Amino acid sequence: MTAGEKIQSLLADEGTPKLRGTMGAILLLAWPAIVEQLMITLVQYVDTAMVGSLGSLATAAVGLTASTTWLFGGMFNAASIGFSVQVAQHLGAGRQKQARDVTWQALRFVLIFGIFMGSIAFALSFPLPGLLGAEASVRPQASVYFRIIACAMPFTLGANMFSAILRCAGDTKTPMILNLMINVLNVILNFFFIYPARTITLFGQAVPMWGAGWGVAGAAFASGCSTMTVFFLFIIVMFRKRSPVQMKWRERCGFQKDCLLAVWRLGLPAALERATLCVAQIVITAVITGIGTVAVAANHLAVTAESISYLPASGVAVAGTTLVGQAMGANRKDLAKRFARMVSWMGIAIMTLGGAVLFTLAPQLIQIFSQEPEVIELGAQVLRIVAFAEPLFGASIVASGALRGAGDSKGPFYISLGTMWGVRITLSLLLAGSLGLIGVWLAMAAELCARGLIFMIRLYRGRWLQISLFNQ
């Protein structure tokens, strides 16, 4: 039985499903997303290590623009939420034609919004490093890196959009396979475009190997090419693979007012939430930049290393969005509440294990990316600080996904706004002067704990169960 069939079986059962059945549906949806996130993280480790081998200046150039890249990615994620949650609720209510209409409109949106945002990012790439206060030696590489990433943004939006739609339709395996292809292809292309021409030893034989030698620019080019390739594979899948959201040319659909209004209601708060977090991250990046290049490099590598702990929780959040969304569409609020609570506690359990890994293996994780003693020591210290906040961070990640499945995007926005600016930014500004990067990460740990507690309180109060996405 597929995940989609399992969900429909649970929704059709008028009684309260057994714990085994509910857990089975969660795991069917979650395991491909968890595997996807773990494998993507491991490949990103290799990617970061390749850039790290060029030195701390290259690492700092990539790390400097990471928050801004994440900001644009957040806009794309918000748009994906706006369309995919509608798909989940339509399918939960048995409205497959409406779900396919939403998918068609998503494709049109990708073409328009992706080019628009990519153009803005391209123009921003020229002054961005200076605006962030980067050292003169870092600015040229950071600017070129972000400019190339900007050119690939329409394809990034498309891959994100169709991944989210397929997941909310109950298919988490296809996005897993295609998104893994992005990352594996990225590493392969890195091998050729980052490094110059050289001779390698293969099976005991010296083999000349072509290389572009573009350094940081090569890493960005490889990322853009791999994303573009997989975006077109997503398009093929959407038209050729049989599914509740299979696109058919004869059913093509223009923009509809109700759909766009729902995208606005769901996507705007999500976009504002990510903007709040990203602007705060940019402020923090500026603070860290003032500490020095070693701090920038250590911070970037520690953030990359930390992702191994929270990306599995992001996989569980995918299951939460799909299950809660389809349950709300079917008007099964009892199931929606059950799903939301179960996935949230699963997120806490996963992140507890992740925190233990971070604390125990902190130096080894940083050493994957850099061999510079100062960077390793500082990166390991901040990783061990944030390890204690990981369980509640997991609660916020998964509960947020569940709430969005119900159409509650405003709650996560207000929570993130309050904790990020009221706790993390305030404490970072107070502590950075005396404690440096350690003070910034102490502020981060305090904010993650506060955010997780507030998310769990909102989830258990249950007011989100009264939201009606299509009747506002």
Secondary structure, 3 states (H helix, E strand, C coil): CCHHHHHHHHHHCCCCCCHHHHHHHHHHHHHHHHHHHHHHHHHHHHHHHHHHCCCHHHHHHHHHCHHHHHHHHHHHHHHHHHHHHHHHHHHHCCCHHHHHHHHHHHHHHHHHHHHHHHHHHHHHCCCHHHHCCCCCCCHHHHHHHHHHHHHCHHHHHHHHHHHHHHHHCCCCHHHHHHHHHHHHHHHHHHHHHCCEEEEEEECCEEEEEEEECCCHHHHHHHHHHHHHHHHHHHHHHHHHCCCCCCCCHHHCCCCCHHHHHHHHHHHHHHHHHHHHHHHHHHHHHHHHHHHCHHHHHHHHHHHHHHHHHHHHHHHHHHHHHHHHHHHHHCCCHHHHHHHHHHHHHHHHHHHHHHHHHHHHHHHHHHHCCCCCHHHHHHHHHHHHHHHHHHHHHHHHHHHHHHHHHCCCCHHHHHHHHHHHHHHHHHHHHHHHHHHCHHHHHHHHHHHHHHHHHHHHHHHHHCHHHHCCCCCC
